[in-house]
C-alpha cells in the first residue's frame, strides 16, 4: 500500500460515517416536514368547519 491508498481508505470510512449521519438527518427532516404538513392540513380542515361563510371568492 502506498501513502495515497492509506488516505483513501481513511476517507472511505469517514465518508461512510458522514453518509450515515446525513441519511439519518434527512430521515428526521422528512418526518418533521410530514408532521408539519399534517398539522397544517388538520388546522385548515378545522378552520373550514368553523367558519364556512368567510371564504374568499
N, C-alpha and C positions, 0 to 999 in steps of 0.2 A: 504494500500500500504506500502510496506517495502522500505527501502532505495535503495535496488537493483532495484526495479521496477521503481523508480523515475529516476534513472540514465539511465536505458534502454530507457525510454520514451524520455529523452533528446537526447540520441544518435540516436534514430529513426528519430527525427526531424532534427538533424544535418546531418545524412546520407541522408535524403531525399533532403536537400538543396545541399549537395555535389553531389548527383546523378544528380540533375537538372543541376548544373554547368558543370559537366563532360559531360552530354548529349549535352549541348549547345556547349561546346568546341569541342567535336568530330564532331558535325554537321558542325561547321565553318571550321574545319580542312579538312573535306571531300570536302566541297565546294571549298576551296583553292586548294586542290590537283587536283580536276577535272578541275578547271580553268587552272592550270599549265599544265596539260596533254593536254588540248585543244590547249593551246598556243604552246606547243612543236609540236603537230600534224600539226597545221597550218604553223608553221615555216618550218617543214620538207617538207610539200607539196609545199610551195613556193620555197624552195631551189631546189627541184627536177624539178620544172618548169623552173627555171633559168638556171641551169647547168646540163642538162641531159647526157652530154658526159663525165662527170667527176665521174663516178661511179666506185667503186672498183669491180673487177671481181674475 
